[in-house]
Amino acid sequence: MPWYFFDFRQGQDHCAGEQSIEFANVEQAYLEAFKAAEDMWSELLRQRRDPRRCVFEVRDERRELLFVLPFQEVIESCRDRNDAPAQRNAQARRRS
């Protein structure tokens, strides 16, 4: 099974993952990075750091970049996309 490194970045601050984690595939690595971003969100807020400015850079065992996971995806996944048209309709009714 392949090994993956999770580097954390917020703006210019960069913290390279020192230990690799083994996953069956890159999809599993993505899911784990997403869960870690969820878990870190509240702690970053407590530290008065903006989680929306954070990313994980996920790298393979040769340290080649595979993908970047912006923590912003965590909050975007919470939105109910079905509510957007209803909200626009309610706003339009209030204006009339």
C-alpha positions in Angstrom: 0.0 0.0 0.0 1.2 3.5 -0.8 2.4 6.0 1.9 1.2 9.6 2.1 2.5 12.8 3.8 0.1 15.5 4.9 1.8 18.9 4.9 -0.1 21.8 6.6 0.0 25.3 5.2 -1.6 28.5 6.3 -0.6 31.4 4.1 3.2 31.5 4.1 3.5 29.2 7.2 4.3 25.7 6.2 4.6 22.6 8.4 5.8 19.5 6.6 4.4 16.2 7.7 7.2 14.2 9.3 5.5 10.8 9.3 3.8 9.1 6.4 0.5 7.3 6.7 -0.4 4.2 4.7 -3.6 4.1 2.7 -4.9 1.8 0.0 -5.3 4.6 -2.5 -5.4 8.4 -3.1 -9.1 8.5 -2.5 -8.7 7.2 1.1 -5.9 9.7 1.6 -8.3 12.5 0.5 -11.0 11.3 2.9 -8.6 11.2 5.8 -7.3 14.7 4.9 -10.9 16.0 4.8 -11.6 14.4 8.2 -8.4 15.9 9.7 -9.4 19.3 8.4 -12.8 18.9 10.0 -11.2 17.9 13.3 -8.7 20.9 13.2 -11.3 23.5 12.3 -12.5 24.4 15.9 -9.0 24.3 17.3 -7.8 26.7 14.7 -10.7 29.0 15.6 -9.8 28.8 19.3 -6.2 29.9 18.3 -7.8 32.8 16.4 -6.4 31.4 13.1 -8.7 31.5 10.1 -9.2 27.8 8.9 -10.4 29.1 5.5 -6.8 30.1 4.8 -5.5 26.6 5.6 -4.7 23.7 3.3 -3.3 20.2 3.4 -0.8 19.4 0.6 -0.9 15.7 0.3 2.3 14.1 -1.1 3.4 10.6 -2.0 6.3 8.7 -0.6 8.7 10.6 -3.0 7.2 13.8 -1.6 5.6 14.6 -5.0 2.4 16.7 -4.6 -0.7 14.7 -5.3 -3.4 17.2 -4.4 -4.2 20.2 -2.3 -7.2 20.1 0.1 -8.3 23.6 1.1 -10.0 23.6 4.5 -12.7 25.8 2.8 -14.1 22.6 1.4 -15.1 21.6 4.9 -17.5 24.5 5.2 -18.7 24.3 1.6 -19.7 20.6 2.2 -22.0 21.8 5.0 -24.1 24.0 2.7 -27.5 22.7 1.6 -27.4 23.3 -2.1 -31.2 22.8 -2.3 -31.8 25.8 0.0 -30.1 28.3 -2.4 -33.1 28.7 -4.8 -35.5 28.9 -1.8 -33.4 31.6 -0.2 -33.3 33.7 -3.4 -37.1 33.3 -3.7 -37.7 34.5 -0.1 -35.4 37.5 -0.6 -37.2 38.4 -3.9 -40.6 38.2 -2.1 -39.4 40.5 0.7 -38.3 43.1 -1.8 -41.7 43.2 -3.5 
